[in-house]
Amino acid sequence: MTTTKIYQNLLIQLDKLFRHNRQGSYKTRERYRESMMRFCAFLAREYRLERLANIAPKHLMAYVSHMKDKGLAASTIKTDLAAIRFWHDQMPRPRHKLPDNSQLDLARRTFGRVDRRWSEVEFHHFIGVCWRHQRKDYAAVACLARHAGLRIHECFRLDTAAARQAVQSMTLTVKGKGGKLRTVPINDTIRIELEKLLAVTPRGHKLFVPKGIPTDRAIESLQRFILEYRSTFQYPETQAPLTFHGLRHTYAAEQYLLCRKRGLPDIDACRTVSSLLGHERPDVTRIYLSGLDGEAE
């Protein structure tokens, strides 16, 4: 079945829910339907999901990452999540319970662009927290986001074959959203972490997903870890709550400043960073560069 047909089939299921629902005002239901239609398009394109009743936590977590990458405000994301949960509650026999916002590690509602970067001290404090709690794997995942700009799902997809190739070539081939491949350079910090993981991970296995554990559950575990210990590594004066996604902001800003230091004009620097981040959209890159006013001068 083609992606278009899958999407149309999901819309038929959504329309059936819409016709039989009378909760709230018509305007609210219509707004929620528009939000759910966007989610259906994502499900069809990224997961080829054919039944709305099969929506699982991993789908919601991936969609939140997708919306963050588009630069959507926290208020918009939370409204769309409310819409998804509204229609999920109307389904007669859904297979999964969806996570609430606290499990998705969403920032508080903000207006305007916010600097979400981690400071270098906060990052190293987090690494220390990981080591104290015997979670060196979380420290390695954080290094991949901080020094290579990987999304959380991209980190957890990495297997021994990708890690071995990266150690040999000092570049990492990443499968991003929509199956799009990109190659990013790695530094010695990442190389050392990958070598450690290769020494203890069976050939062909994922680096950060224990045997028998679903990938989405492993990702959720890391997000809960950050949420639980954030107060121990985030500075009180930091503008926004630190999230794993903020490490991509740190990487993007650092790469942009390096490009400018080498003499690249602003537009070329943005294009370079866009390519490294894997979305090829310089306008979205501007979201990642919030808080850099005056630093590139």
N, C-alpha and C positions, 0 to 999 in steps of 0.2 A: 504494500500500500504506500502511495506517495505521501510526502509530508503534507501536501495540500489536502489530500483526502482525509488524512488523520486529523488535521485541524478542523475540517468541515464536520467530521464525525463528532469531535469534541464540542463544537458549537451546537450541534443538534441536541446533545445531552444537556448542555447549559440552558438552551432555550426551553427544554422541557421543565427544568427546575424553575426557570423564570416564570413560566406560565402558571405554575401551580403554587407560587409563593405570593403571600399578601402581607408579609411582615414589613413594617416601616413604610415610608412614603414611596410613591412611584419614582420620584427623582433620585432617592437614595438607591433603590433597586437598580435603576438604570445606570447610575454611576458605578455601582458594584459590578454590574454586568460588563461594562466597558473594561474595568480592571481585570476581570476574570478572562475576558477575551484575549488580552495581552498575555496573560499567564498561559492560556491554552496554546497560543502561537509558540511560546517558549517551549512548552512541553512537547509539542509536535516536532519542532525543529531540533531540539537538543536530545530528547529522550524517546521520541516516537511512541509516546504513551497514548494508548487507544481508549482507556476508560478513566473517567474522572474519579471513580471510586477507588482507583489504584494510586492516587496521589500519596506520596510518602514524604517523610521528613527531609530526605536527601533532595527531593525536587524543590522544596521550599527554600532550603539552605542555598542551593545553587542559584535560585531565582533572586534571592537577596544579594548574593555576590554580583549577579548580572546587573541588578539595578544600581548597586554602588558603583560599578565600573562605568555606568552611564552618567554618573554624577548626580543622581537624583537625591533630593533632600530627604533627611530622615522622616520628616512629616509625610512626604509623598509615599515613601516605602511603607510606612506603618499603615497608611490608609489603604494601600493595595493589599497588604497582608490581612487587614480587617475584612476586605471584600472576599478574599480567597477563603478565609475561615467561615464567613457568612454562608457562602454557597456550599462549602464542605459540610456544614451543619445541616443543610437541607437534604443531603444525600441519604437514602434509606439505609444503606449498608456499606459505609466506607471501610476500607481494609485497615487504615492506619490512623492513629491519633497524631495530629499535627503539633509541632513544638510551639510554645508561646514565645513572645518577643524576647524574654530574658534569656532563653536558650539560644537565640539567634544573635546575641551580642550586638544589638543595635545601639547606636548612639542616641542620646536624648534628642528630642526635637530641637532643631536649630534653624535659624533663618539667616540666609546668606552663606558664603563660603567660609569654612572653618579649617584652620591648619590642623591636620590630623597626624602629622609626623611624630615619630618617636625621637627623642633626643638620644644621642649616643650613650649617655649615662643610663637612661631608662632602659635602653636595649640591653646593655651589659648587666644591669641589675636583674632583668628578666632571665637572662642566661644563668645567672647565679641562682635564682629561684628554681629553675629547672633542674640544675645539678643537685641542689639541696633536697629536692623531692624525687631524686633518682629518675628524672625524665629527660635524659640526654637526647632522646629522640625529639622531644619538643624543642630543645635548643637547636638541633640541626634543622628542623622545619623553619624555625624563626630565621636562621641564617640564610636559608634559600629565599625567603621573602625579602629580607633586608638587603642582601647582597646580589640577588638576581631578579628580584621583582616578581616572583612567582605568586599566583593566586593560591589560596589554601587548597582548592581542589586539584590544582596542578601539582602541588607538593605531594599530596597523598596518592596521586596516580603513578609516581615514579617507581620503577622497578629496577632490578639489578642490572639489566641490560643497558638501560638509559644511564645509570650511574657509572657503569664501567666505561661506556663510551665517553662520558663527560670527563672522567679522570684522565683518560688518554689524550683527549683533544683540547681540554680546558674550555670546552663549550658544551652547553646543555641544550638538547633538543626537547622542546616542550610542546605537548599537545594541549592547546587551549580550547576556548569555547568554539563550538561548531566544528571541532576536529581540526582546526587550523593549526599548523605547525609553525613554530618560530625557533630560532637558535639564539641563545644569549651566552655571552662570555661568563665564565666563573672565575673566582679568585682562589687563592690558596686556602682561605678559611673554608670555603665550600668543598674544595678538593679533599682536604683533611677529613671533614665530616663524612663525605661520601665513602672514603676509604675505610673509615671505622665501621660504617654501616655494611659495606660489602663484606667485611670480615665476619659478620654475625648473621647475615641474611641469606637464607638458602637461595640458590640460583633460580631465577624466574619469578621470585616473589616480590611483592611490593615492599618498599623500604620501611614505610611507616604504618602499615596495616597488619596487625597480628593475625595469624592464621585463625580462621573461623569467625572473625569480627567483620561485620559489614563496613565498607569504607565510610559511609555517612556517619556511622556511630563513632568511628575513630576520630573523624573531624569534629563531631560534636563534643567529644571528650576534651580535645585541645581547647575549644572555645570556652568550655566550662572552666578549664584550668586557668585561662587568662582572666576570666571574670572573677573567679574566686580569689586570686592572688594579686589582682591589679593594684589594690591599695598599697601593696608592699614594694612596688617598683615604679609607680607613676608619681611624678612630682605634683604637689597640690596646685601649683600655678599653671600646669599644662592646660591648654584651652579646652580640649575635648577629651572624653574618655578614650583611653588607648584601646584599639582593637587590632586583631591580626592584620586586617586590611590596611591599617595605618602604616605597616612596614613597607607596603608597596608605595605609599606616599613618600616615605623616607627615601627609598631607592630612586623614585622618579625625580625628586627634587635634587638629589645628589648627582644623578646623571645629567640633568639639565644644567646645573652649575658647572660641571666638568666640560660640557660642550661649549658653554659661553666662555669659559676660561681659555679654551683652545681657539677662540676667535669666531665660532659659528654665530651667525645672527639668530635672533629669537625664533623665527619661523623654522629654520633648519634644526635648531636645538629641539624644538617641540616635535618635529617629525621624527628625529632620532629616538627620542624618548617614547613616542607613540609606538614605534616599531619594537622597541625593547619590551614594552608592556603588553604587546600583542593585541592591540585594538585598532591600530592604524588610523586613529582619528586625533589630529592635533587639538581639536576643540575640546575633546574629553581630557586631554593632557592638562589643560588649564586647571581643571578641578584638582588634579594631583599637585599642582604647583602653588596652591593657596598658601599664603604666609611667606612667600619669597620676596615680597616687595623690598627692593633696595639691595638684596643679597647678590644679584647678578651684575651689579654695577662695578 
